[in-house]
Amino acid sequence: MEFCNHNDLQLIVRAHECVMDGFERFAQGHLITLFSATNYCGTANNAGAILVLGRDLVVVPKLIHPLPPAITSPETSPERHLEDTWMQELNVQRPPTPTRGRPQTANDRGSLAWI
């Protein structure tokens, strides 16, 4: 928020990081991560989102839900597909996105969650 105040900004929108709900708000709503690709790499089963600017520049997120996979044979079934993907393993091992904008203790400022 200090950056926004110093530069007279109300909102920063960033992209190119997969977030499961298509968008996430941080820093008391002053930072939004946006990801429009649904079902990233065919394995993440994430939603996508776009941001619509409404009246008075109010930001309204619109979700894009992933389509269910087409089942044409046992070779392309969702169970088989999940077993054979490296991305699924990465998603399971990936820690959750740290909460930002939460109250911080003095010794917590060096952690990535404080950024």
HELIX and SHEET records of a PDB file:
HELIX    1   1 GLU A    2  HIS A    6  1                                   5    
HELIX    2   2 ALA A   27  GLY A   29  5                                   3    
HELIX    3   3 TYR A   40  GLY A   42  5                                   3    
HELIX    4   4 ARG A   55  LEU A   57  5                                   3    
HELIX    5   5 PRO A   74  THR A   76  5                                   3    
HELIX    6   6 PRO A   78  GLU A   83  1                                   6    
HELIX    7   7 TRP A   86  GLN A   93  1                                   8    
HELIX    8   8 ALA A  106  ASP A  108  5                                   3    
HELIX    9   9 LEU A  112  TRP A  114  5                                   3    
SHEET    1   A 3 ILE A  12  ALA A  15  0                                        
SHEET    2   A 3 LEU A  31  LEU A  34  1                                        
SHEET    3   A 3 PHE A  23  PHE A  26 -1                                        
SHEET    1   B 2 GLY A  48  LEU A  53  0                                        
SHEET    2   B 2 VAL A  59  ILE A  64 -1                                        
END                                                                             
